Amino acid sequence: MAQYLLSVCFDQEYPSGFDLADPDVVRPMNQVDALNEEMTARGVWVFAGGLEPASTATVVRSNGREVSMTDGPYAETKEQMGGFWVIDVADLDAALEWAGRATTACERPIEVRPFQG
């Protein structure tokens, strides 16, 4: 078995919190909940979470002597990770199958990356 990170990609800044009166917000949330339940039942779900917008990030750096902190995301880009799953599956093909289900559920692109060793 191998662990993979399935990252949910957003192509723009998204708001903190959700408008639960908006069906375009509620539908993917319900679909993701169902996918999470299926992943858990099938024994592949390790951990998942949604992230606050990149504007809430703090970058911590060390130059070997001092540590500094900067508000905002590390990378200046309009694309950002908005959430993720960590799954434990047999191989890349299985991870890609789950990614296909994830992109359908959350209605966003999914990046698949294996964990090292």
Buried (B, 14 or more C-beta within 10 A) or exposed (E): EBBBBBBBBBEEEBEEEEEEEEEEBEEBBEBBEEBBEBBEEEEBBBEBEEBEBBEEBEEEEEEEEEEEEEEEBEEEEEEBBBBBBBBBBEEEEBBBEBBEBBBEBBEBBBEBEEEEE
